[in-house]
Amino acid sequence: MGLLKEPDYGTPARAGEATVTVDIDGVPVTVPEGTSVMRAAAESGTDIPKLCATDSLEAFGSCRLCLVEIDGRKGTPASCTTPVAEGMKVSTQTPRLEKLRQGVMELYISDHPLDCLTCSANGDCELQDMSGVVGLRQVRYGYEGAHHLDAPTDSSNPYFDFDASKCIVCSRCVRACDEVQGTFALTIEGRGFDSKVAAGAGDPFLESDCVSCGACVQACPTATLQEKSVVDLGMPTRSVLTTCAYCGVGCSFKAELRGDELVRMVPYKDGGANEGHSCVKGRFAFGYATHPDRQLNPMIRERTTDEWRETDWETAISYVAEKFRDIQARHGSNAIGGITSSRCTNEEVYVVQKMVRAAFGNNNVDTCARVCHSPTGYGLKQTFGTSAGTQDFRSVAASDVIVVIGANPTDGHPVFASRMKRRLREGAKLIVIDPRRIDLVRSPHVEASHHLQLAPGTNVALVNALSHVVVTEGLTDESFVASRCEGFDDWAEFIARPENSPEAVESITGVPAEQVREAARLYATGGNGAIYYGLGVTEHSQGSTMVMGMANLAMVTGNIGREGVGVNPLRGQNNVQGSCDMGSFPHELSGYRHVADDAVREVFEKLWERPILPEPGLRIPNMFDAAVDGSFRGLFVQGEDIAQSDPNTQHVAAALSALELVVVQDLFLNETSKFAHVFLPGTSFLEKDGTFTNAERRINRVRPVMVPKSGKDEWQVACEIAQAMGYDMHYDHPREIMDEIASVTPTFAGVSFGKLDELGSVQWPCNDKAPEGTPIMHSEEFVRGKGRFVLTPFVATRERSTRRFPLVLTTGRILSQYNVGAQTRRTANVAWHPEDVLEIHPHDAEDRGISSDDVVNLSSRVGTTSLRAKISDRMPVGVVYTTFHHPVTGANVVTTENSDWATNCPEYKVTAVQVARETSGEKAEAEQREAVLTES
């Protein structure tokens, strides 16, 4: 159980070796130079009254409540804005200060509703607290004059209210939006008595630029900004520290409860990944966990045309085991397999892959990382020696040049994006490489130095051109390359060839050669250069090649192994990194060790007491193909909606329809469950006990806020299926699973629940060499010894625009929704994104007679879907864009089976399509679709 209220030191901590010793109320305290008097006092155990100050924001000095007396100085300076000085003597409590503070507080209270006993913030209001602290006993000013007590309440936001009558205009919400979130959506309108907080140009919160991250709500010292859940349910009385289960940032949260009811999720100030910040999903979109759509009992049916019938766990598990054994008896041991989930804990994933290898007796296990970041694993392992990003998120604060490639952090990884924007506002330069003009290209106080708007599918040509400039213009970090790398000479000869020059590839990428040259020079000479990338890099036919190309570029410029540099994948789901770490790929056991390695297999065989095949099993695409041809007959799917998320939906449906047994374990009946014979209820993150590993390799504890609503933990289900199939797999607690993981996985050797509880989190490798983890990888040498330069020839995708399909479709995510939307669509987040839309350039729309909000047909060589059009110039002419959050749209109906040459990661980002207005004959179908949207 955690603290409901964390200590607030008033102003941020200062770093540095130089210290200053001051006397505060007779108590000496030594603090870093630049520390405020307020913080020094707090660290010595003396809390100075405050309202406008909080330690997540820079000092502002507006409330005049934190006044102190300093020997030798006139007046009563504000302690929040006064830095300490050597030998300073401070008095925080004197009769003079008491009188001044009471006068200040009296003015605040004279224009504030006195409804404390019925206020939703009663007991959690700093104005209320400070009134008591300063000893206010009377308010001499009445309400007869002008006041703000009748100011309106804005309830437009689905998650919080803004009650202007309770606002004290401390500016904490405005500053939080500016300094922490970086959206600049709030402002102070008017002057003096007429000052008030406004969202943009006086818009309601829902219609403003507010992104509902919750920073303003968290910063507000009164009930002005208050969660609706608190208003409805009352103040929480206890908290549990856990980890968000949305994107790969891995934010730490306090789940605050009243009894057994979750009231709100509050970002944890000491969270290693988020340090007290959050986004709309993690902060507010947790209601899906208790949504009535949750399936809480196992269900079975003989045929997919039958109705589901509920059953008990024992019957369901026996049925699954019996069916799997029967399939293997008739079709061989390789006829079944499993898919692990990146939404599940490391412990849950580990036992599923163990179930497949030890109980099923094969290596037919794969994970959803196959369709997102498998090229990251391959590419970084080939060049650096391990399949993970190189930095921690804090590292971006030391970056001088930031390159964002094929990622949209403000939508996909918003808490990290806020960190990044903070550094950009401080002066770091930004290079964006993306076919679409993402928000980072230009947003408040942030503007990219270069936006290289390349044609989809030409990433490798462009990164080769960047490296070409570095090598041919003498910008190579020769000492780094000579001491830390191998294979440079062959690579340098290849990359210096004329066909890799910016001028030669301009016709391929569409990016002017001089822009490429300027960007390359900036990255190579601008100081610490950091690369951050996403699915716009990996989900291509040359995804693995591009990852190696970025690694080459980082090595040739020496941008590896220290703060502020590196090659950093922005992982999509909360535990994509962890699901890969745990051995979810058919060719690798935990820790990315190949099944063909006799010594590695021996470790697992000795512990598991079962032989492990030395040959890799089937990847997900191979499973589908084998299902269609009849050699693969049974599939266990843990927490993934492959019928919606995988490419070429028609082929996926054909494969699932051909299987004798499909077992789905999930929270909701999803698209995949339409093909299932057994449905096993899963657990939400609020019910899980274990760990997640985020994009920076940070292992965070996930603690149960409530007992599993289904009656079983997911790791227990896998164990019981294995036992029913004749393999004894049993644990009493998930900590035992982590202990086993640590015993067989060198990078996790020092990890335990006890250590995580003590340190908060650790980043692997965590072992004897690094007992508290490794924030920065490859600092002295690469994991493989020397970094390896790899030749990366550009090979154009087979997917080409044609006369029939003249446009190119690329896909992505939006801030308010997550992945296939199974969670976020069951929350109030639908207020921002009720449906997927197709963004189309005005020129392409005009050619087709399309206007905004028209329903259009989107067709490719494999399928057709319909959705609403949105005219936008974010994409170049010839490129259209959509998201994939709503099954009613089914964007993957049109995506093809083209995939990365090394990993089979689907080429979601390049699909040749045609767009046309929906004809009158399709009107009925459109109306039916509209009805489904309205109902949802």
N, C-alpha and C positions, 0 to 999 in steps of 0.2 A: 504494500500500500504506500502511495507517495503523498507528498505534501500537497494540500490544496493551494496554498499560497507559497510561492518560492520567494526567497529574499530578494528585495529590490534595493540596490545600492545607489539609485538615483541618477548616476551618470555612468557611461561605459568605462571599463577598465582601460588603463594605459599600459602599454608594453615598453620594455626597455630595461637596461641594466642599471642606469643611474637612478638613485633613490634619494628621497627627501624625508627628513624626520621632523614632524610637527607635534605640537602639544595641543590636544583637544580636551578641554575640560579637565586639564591636569593629567591626562593620560598620553604618554608618548606613543606615536604610531609612525612607522616607516612605510612609505608607499613609493611606487615608481614616479619619476618626475612627470609632471603634467596632469597628475591625478587631481580631481576637484576636491575642495574642502569637504563637500557633502559626502563623497565616496570614502574619503579618508576617515571621516567620522563614523560612517556606517561600518567600515572594516574594524574600527576600534570598539564597536558595540554601541555606538550612539546614533540613533536615528533622528535626523533633523526633519521637522515637518516639511512636507512638499506636496504640491499638486501638479505642477506642469512638468516635473522631472520624473524620469524613469530610466533605468539603466540600459534599455534597448535603444535609446535615442540620445542624440547629442544635446547638451544643455541648452536651454532656451531663455530662462530667467524672466518669465513673464508673471508668475503667480505672486511673487514677493512674500511667500510664506517661509522660505528657507533662509531668512536673514540671520546673520551671525555678527558677532563683534570680534574684531581682530586687534590685538594690542598694537598700538602705533599707527593705526589707520583710522581715518575719519569715517563716520557714517556706519551703516549696517549693510555690508555687501551681501549679495546673494551667494550662498555657499555652492550652488550648482555651477555657477559661471566663474568662480574664483579658484584659480589653481593654487596648490600648496606651494610654500616657499620654505627653505631651510630655516629652522628656528621659529617659525610662525607659532604664535599662541592664540588659540581660538576659544571663544566662549559661545556655547550653543544655547545656554539657558540663563537669561538674566531678566530682571523685572522689566527692563526697557524692551527687550525682545518679546517678552510675553505680551506686553501691551500692544506692540506693533502687530504681532501675529493675530491677536484677537480682533483688532480693528480690520485687518485684511479679511479674516474669515467672516466677520460680521457683514461685510459688503457682499461677499459671495452668497451668504445665506439669505440676505434680504431680497435676492432675486432668484430664489430657488424654491420649488414646491416643498412644503414641509409635510410630505407624505411618507416619511421614512418607514413607518411600521407596515405600510401596505405596498411599498416600492419593491419591485422585483430584485433590486440590488441590495436590499436590506441585509447587512452583514458582510457585504462585499463591495462597499462604496468607500472610496478614499476620502470623499468630501465629508461623509459621516464620521469616518475615523479621525480625520484631522480636526474636526470640530471638537471632538473629545480630547485629542492630544493637546491642543492649544488652550483648553479650559474655557471654551466659549459657554457662557451661561445666559446671555441675553442678546437680543437683536433690537437695537433702538430704532431701526428704520422700518416703517410700515410699508404696506403694499399700495398706498394711495396714489403714488406717482407712477411714472412710466415703468413698465416691467416686461418680462418675457414669459410670464406664466401661462399665457394663452397661445404660445407658439405651437404650431401643428406638429403632429407625429407622422413621419414618413414610414409607412409599412410596406412599401413596394417590393423591397428585397425579400425573397422567400425565407431567408434565414435570420435576419435581424431587423430590429426597428431603430429608427432615429427619432428620438423624442427631443425636439429642439427646446422645449420648456425647461429641460434639466441640464442644458449645455452651459458650461462655465467658460467656454472659449479659451481653454488652456492650450489649444493647438496640437495636443498630443496625437489626435487622429490624423490631422493634416501632415504632421511630421512623420508619422508611421507610414503613411501612404507614400511619402516622398523618399524617406531615408531607408526604410526597410523593404517595402514592396517595389518602389521605383515606378509607380504608375502615375503619380501626380494627378489623381482624380479629384482630390478634395482641395478646397481653398477656404480662406477667410474673406468673406465679403463685408464691405462697410468698414467704418472706423469707430473707435470709441464704443459708446453704448450701443451703437447699431451693428457692431461686429457680430457675425454669425458664420457658422460652418455651412458650406454649400458643396454639393457634389457637381463639379463642372460649372456650367452656366446656370446654376439653380435647378438642374434637372432632378427628378426623383432618382434615388440610388439605382434602381433597376435599369433606368434609361441612360445612366451616366457611363463614364469610362471605368467605374469601379469594377474590379475583377473579383470581389467578394472573397479576398484572401483571409479576411478576419483580422488583419493587423490593426485596423482602426478600432474594432471592437475590443481587442485585447488591450489596446493602449488607453481606452477611455476610463477615466477615474470615477465616473458616475454611472447612472443608468441611462445616459443619453443614447449610447449605442449598446444594445443588449440583445443577446440571442433570444429568439422567440421560444426556444426550448426551455430556457430558464424562466421566462415569463409563464409558460404553461405548466412546467413541472416543479418549479422552485429551485432554490440554490442547492447545488450538490453538497454532499457531506463527506465524501471520500474520493480517492482517486487511485487509479492503477496505471503504471507507466508501461506503455507498449509502443508498437511501431505501425505506421500507416501501411495499408496494403494496396495502395494504388501504384504510382510510378516507381521508377528505379532510384529516386532520390533517397527514399527510406527515412522519412521524417519521424522523429520521436514525439509522442503525444502523451499527455495525461488524459486518460479517459476518466471523466469526472461523473460520479454517480450519486444518486439520492436513493439510498437503499440498494436495491438490485436494478434500478432503472438508470440507463445511461442518459445523462442530461446534456453533456457537451464534450467535445474533443478540444483540448487546449494544447497548443504546441509547447514543447518542453524546452526551457531556456538552455539546458545543458545538453540538448540533443546534438550529437556530433555532426550530423548531416544538415540540420536545419537551424540550430541555435535559436529556437524560439519563433521561427516563422512557419508559415503554412500556406496552402492554397485552398481554393474553394472545395476541392474534392476531399482532401484529408480533414479539413477543418469542419465541414458541414455535411458532406454527403455520406453519412454512415447509416442512414435510415434503412437501406436495403437489407441490413442484417436482421431486422425484425419485420420485414415486409410480409404481408399475407401471402405473397406468391411463393415464399420459402416452402420447399418440400421437406418435411421432417420425418417421414417414414419411408423405409425401403419399398420399392414397387417392382413387380414382375409381370411380364406378359410373354406368351409363347411366340406370338407373331406381332409385328409392328402395326398390323391392322386391328389388333385386339385392343380393348380398353385396359388401362393399367389397373392392377389390383394391389392394394397395400398388403404388406406382410410384415413379419417381425425380422429382426436382424439375423437370428439363427437360421431361419428358413432361406433368407436371401443369400447369405454367405454359402450355405451348403449348396444351393442351386448353382451359384456362380462356379464353385469349385468342381461340382459334378459335370457341368457343361464343358468347362475348360479341359478337364481330364478326358472326357469323351471325345472331344475334337482332336486332342493329341493322339488318342488311341487309334483314331481313324485316319488322320492326316499327317501324323508325325509331330515331334516335339516343337518344330519351328513354326507350326501353324497358328500360334497365338502370340500376342505381345501386349505391350502397354505404352501409354503416353503419360508422362509426368506433367505437373502443372507448375508454372512459374508464379502462381498466386499462392501456392502452398509453402509451408515452412521447409527449411532444409531437412529437418527430421522426417517429415511426411514424404518428401521427394526421395530421400535415401531409402526408406523402407519399400517404396514402390519399385524402384530399380532393383533393390535386393530381391523383392518378390519375383520379379521377372527372371532374374539371373539364377536364383537359387531354387525357387518353387516351380517356375515355368521351365527352367532348364535351358534357356537360350539368351541371346543378347538383343532380342527384339524390343528394345526400349528406346524411346526418343522423347523429345520435349518440344514445347512451343518455341523455344529458342531457335529451332530449325528454321522457322519462318520469320525470324527477326535478326538475331545477332550471331548466328553460327559462323558467318564470315569473320567476325571479330575474333572468335576463338581460333580459327585457322590462321588468319593473317598475322595476328600478334604472336602466336606461338612460333610461326616460321621465322619471324624477324627478331623478336625479343626473347622468346623462350617460354612465355606463359600467356594464358588466354584471358587477360584482364587489363583494365585501364591502369595508367601509370601513377595517377595523382589522387590526393584527396580533394574534396570540393573547396576547402579553404585555400588551396594552392592558387586559385584564380586571383586572389587578392595580390599576388606577386607577379601577375602576368602583365607584360607591356604590349603585346600584340596577341589578340585572340582571333582564331580562325574557327568559324562555325560552318561546318560542311554537312549538308543534308539533314539538318536538325532544325527544330523550331522550339527552342527552349521555353519561350514565354507561354506556349500552349502545352507542350509535352512534359516539361520539367521546370515548372514555374518557380519553385523555391530556389533551385540553382540559378535560374535566370535572374532572379533578384540579386543574388550575389554577383553575378557577372555584370549586370547593369550598374551596380554600385562601383565596380572597378572601372567600367567604361566612363562613368561620370567623373571619376578621379583622373582620367586622362589616358587610359589604355586605348589603343587603336583596335578597330574591329574590321575583319574581312569576312564577309558572308558569301558562301558559295552555294547557290541554290537556284533552281529554275523559277521559284516563286519568291516574290518580294515579301518575306516574312516581316513581322512587326519590328524585329531588331534592326532592320535596315534603316528605319527611321522611326523613333518614338521619342517621347519627352526626354530631352537632355541626353539623348543617345543617337548617334548617326554613324553608320558604317563608313569607313574610309573607302572601301571598295565593295561593291556587290557584283560578283561575277555570276551573271545570270545565264548559266550554261544550259544547253539542250539536255533533256533527260536522257540518261544512258551514256553520257560522255565524261563521266567523272575521271576515269583513268587517263584519258587524253589530257585533261586539264591538270591533274596532279603531276603528270609527267612533264608538262610544259613548265610548271612552277619549278620543279627540280632542275629542268634544263637551264633555266635562267640562273639558278644558284651555282651550278657547276660551270657553265660557260662564262659567267661574269665574275668568277673568282670569289664567290661568296661562301665557299665551303669552309666549315670549321675544321681545318686540317688537323689540329692537334687532337680533337675529339675523335675524328674518324680514324687517325693513325693508332690511337691508344685503345679505343673502345670497340672498333668494328672490324668486320672482315667482308671480303667480296666487293670492296669498293671499286677497284680498278675496272673489273668487267662491267659493273653497273654504270660507272661514270662514262665508259665508252659508249654504252647503250643509250644512256639518257642524253648524251651530248649530240646524238645524231640529228641531222637537220629535220627529220620527220617528227621529232618531239619538240620542236621549237614552237613558241606561241604563234608565230606567223603561219606555220604549217598546219597547226590544229585549229586555227581560227574558223576555218570552214566547217570543221566537225563540231566544235563546241558552241559556236556562235558568239564567243566572247572576244572582243577586240584585243589584239596581241599586246598593245601597249598597256591595257588594263592588267593583263596577266603579269607583264614584266614589273609593273609598279607594285602589284600585290606581293610578288615573290621577293622583291627587294625589301619591302617593308617587313615581311616575316623574317627574312634572313638577317636583317641589320637593326631591327627595332628593339632589341633587348630580348627579354624572356618571351618566347613564342609558344603558345599553347593551342593545340587542336582539340576541338570538341565536335563529335559527329554523332549522327543518328541513323535511322533506317533509310534515309536518302542516300546513304553510302552502301549499306549492306544488302538491301533488297534489290539487287541488280544481278545480271548474269556475270558481271565482273566484280561482285561484292568483295570477295577475298582478295582479288588483285588490287582493288582500291585501298583496302586496309593496309596491305603491304606497301602500296605507293605512299600512303601518308606516313608510315613508319620510316620509309626511306627518306622522305622530306625532313622529318624530325631529326633523324640521325645525321644527315649531311649538314645540317645547320647547328648541331650540338644541342638541340632542344629536348633533352632527355636527362632525367636523373636528379633534378633539383626542383625547388618550388617554382611555380609559375610557368612551367613548360609541360611537355608530355603529349601523349596521344590518348584521348579519353572518350570512350564510348558512353553515350547517354542511354542507358538501358531503359527499355519500355515498361516492363512490368516489375512489380515490387521485388520479385525474387528470380528474375531471369539469370542474374549472375550466380545465385545460389543453386538453382536447378542444374546449371551446367557444372558447377563445382562438385555436385554430389554424384556425378557419374550417370547422367541421364542420356548421354549419347550412346549409340550402339557400339561404338568402337573404343569407348573410354570408360574406365572405372573412376571413382572419385579422385579429384586432384589432377585430372586430365592425363591419366596414364593409360597407355594403349593395352587393350586386352591381349595383344600378341606378345607382350612382354612376360616371359615366364616367371621372373622374379616378382612382378606385380601380382600376377594371378595367384602365385603361391601364398602371398600374404592373405588374400581374401579367401582362398580355398581352405586354408588352415583354420581361419576364424569361422567361416560359414559351414565348413564340413560338407561342401558340395563342390564338384568340379565346375569350372567356368570355361566355356568354349573360347579358343584362341582367335576365332574368326569373328569379325564384326557382324552384328545382326542387321535387321532391316531398318532403314530410315523411314520416316513417315510417308514420303512419296512412294518408296518401295512397297510399304505395307498396302497402300491403296492399289498399286498396280497388281500386287500379288493377290489381293482380294478379288479383283476383277477377273484374274485368270484362274482363280479357284484354289490356289495353294496356301493362302492365308485365310483363316476362318474365324478367329476370335480376337477381340480387342477390348482392353481395359483402358478407359479414358478418364484421367484424373483432372477435373477442374479446367478443362479446355473445351471451347465450343468450336471444334475443328470444322463443322459444317458451315460456320459463318466466317471463321477467321482464315481458313486455308484457301489457296487460289483455285480457280476453275471449279466453282461450286458443283457444277454438274458431274464432274469426274469424282469428286469427293462423295457426292450422294450415291453415285453408282457403286463405289467401293463399299460404302457403309451398308447399302441395301444388299450387297452380295454376301455379307458376313452372317454366319450362323448365330453368333453371340456378340452383341455390343453391350458393354457395361459402362455406364456413365455415372461418375460421382461428381455431384455439383450442388449448388445451392438452389438452382431453379431448373425447371424443365426448359432447356434451351433448344436451339436448332438441331444439335447433334442427338439430343434425346428423342427426336422424332424417329430415329433409326435404331433406338436402343431396345433391348429386351429386358434389361435390369437397370433400375435407377437406384443409386445409393445416395442418401442425403449427405452433403458435406457440411463443413463448418466455416463460418465467417471468421475473419481475423480477430474479431472480438471474443471468439471462443477458443482460439488456438493458443497452444503453449509450445514455444520453440524459438526458432531464430529465422530471420531473413538476412540476406546478404545483398547490399545495394550496389549501385554502379561503381562506387569507389572502393569496393571490396570490404565495406564496413559490415561486420556481423552484429546485428542488433537483436536484443531480446524481444520476443513477442509474448506478452503475458495475457492470460485469459481474464477478460472482464466479466464474463458470464459462463455458466456451464454449457456444454454443447447441447443445443436444442434438439439434436437428433438422437442424443443418448450415447453417442460414441465419438471419440476422436478419430480423425482420418487415419492416423498411423495405426491405430488399433484395428481398423477395418482391413488394411493391407496385411497386417500380421495374421489376422484370423482367416483370411482367404488362403494365405500361404499354409497355415496349419491344416486347414480343411483339405488342401491338396497334398498333404503328407510331409510338409517341411516345417519343422518346429521353429517358429520365429516369434519370440515373446520379449516384451519389455514392460517394466512396471511404470516407467515415467519417461518422457521425452529426453530428460537429461542423460539417461542411459544410452539413448540413440546417439546424442552428441558425443558422449564418451567413446562410443564405438567409431564414429566418424573420425574423431581425433586420433584414435589408435591406428587407423589405416590410411590416413591422409596427411602427408607431411606438412602441407601448408596450414592445416588445422591442428597440428599436434599440441599446441598450447591452449586450445580453446576449450572452455567448459562453461557451464551455466554459472558456476561460482565466480569465475574470472569476469564474465560479462556483467554479473550483478555488482562486482567490485569496481570495475573500470567504466561501466556504462556501455562501451562497445569497443571492439578491436577490428583492425583491418588485417586480413591475411596478406602475406604469410605471418602466422603467429606460432612461434616455436622457440626452441632454446636460443637461437640466434637473435630472435626478436620477440621476447616474452610479452611485450605489450603491443605487438602488431607493427605493421609497416605502412605508414601513410604515403611515403614516396617510394616507388619501385625503381630498380636499376640505378641506384645512386652511385655505386662504385663499380659495379659490373652488371652486365645483363644476366638474367636468369640462365640463359643458355651459354654464358661465358662472354662471348663477344656478339654484339649486334650484327645481324646478317643482312646485307643488302641483297635484295631479290629483284631480278629483272621483271618489269611489269608492262609488257607490250599491250597496247590498246587493241581490243577486238570488239568490233561493233556488235551490238545485240542483234539477234535474229529477228527481233520484233521491229518491223519497219512500218512507217506510214505508207499507205497505198491510196490509190484513187477511191477505193471503197471505204477505207478507214484512214482518212487524212489527218486526224488529230491524234495527239498523244495524251493519254490519261496518266496522271500521277496522283498519289493518295497521301493522306496524312491524318493528324489528329487535331482536335480542338480542345481548348482549355477545360470546358465544363464537362466533357464526356470522356470516358475511359474505355479504350479498346473496343470490344464488341458491345459495350453499353449495358451488359447484363446487370451491373451494379448501379451505375449512374442514372440509367433510364428509370430506375425505381426510386429516384429521389427527386427533390424539387429542382435539380439541375436542368431538367427539361425546359425550364423557363427560358434558358439561354439558347438551347439547341434542340428544338422538338423534332427535327428531322435532318437527315443529310441533304445537302444541296450541291449542285454542280456549278463551280465557278468557271466562267467562260469569258474570254476576252471580248470586248465590244466589237472588234472587227469580225471575229468568228461568229458572234451572235448575229450581227447584222447580215452577214452572208446567208444565214440560215433563217432569217426572219424571226429570231428569238428575242423575247423581252424578259426582263426580270420577273420571276414568279411563274413563268410559263412552265408547265410540266413537259419534260423532254424525254425522248428515248435515248439512252446511252447504250450503244451496241459495239461489240468487238467480234472477232472471228469465232469466239466460243460461247457468247451469250449476250443477253439483252436485259436491261432493267430500266426503270423510269424514276425520275426524281425532278425536283424543282430547280430551275436555273437561277443563277445569280450572276449578273453582269459585273465583271471585275477586271481591273487591269493589273492585278498582282502577278498574273502569268503572262509570258510572252505570247504573241500570236501563234496559234497552232497547238497550244498546250491547255488542257482542262484539268481541273482538280476537284476531288471530293474526299470526304471523310467516310469512315466505315463503321459508324457506331450503331446503326439501326438495322436490324434484320429485315425490316420491311423494304428497305432499299436493296440490301444484299450486293454491295459494290463488288464483291469477289465473284459474282456471277460472270463478270466480264473479264477478270484478270486471267492470264494464261498460265500454262504450265512451265514456261521458261524459267530457268533457275540458275543460281550461281554454279559455276563449273566445278568448284571444289566441295561445296557443302549442300547443294540442292536448296539453298535458301531461295524462295520464290522471287521472281522479278516483278514485285508489285508496282514498282515505280515507273514502269514503261509498258504501256498497253496501247496499241493502235486502236483507235475508236472512231466512230461517227456519232454525231449528235444531231437530232432532228426534233422539231416540235411534234408533240403527240397528236396523232390524227383523231378525227371525230370517232372513228371506229373503236378507238381505245378509251373513249370517255368513261364508259362504265367501269373499266378496270381502275382508272384514275380515281373515280368517285369512291370505289371500294377501298382503295389505298388511303384516301383521305379519311374515311371513316375509321380505319384501323389506327391512324395517327391520332385522331381525335379521342378515340377510346383510351389509347395508351397515355 
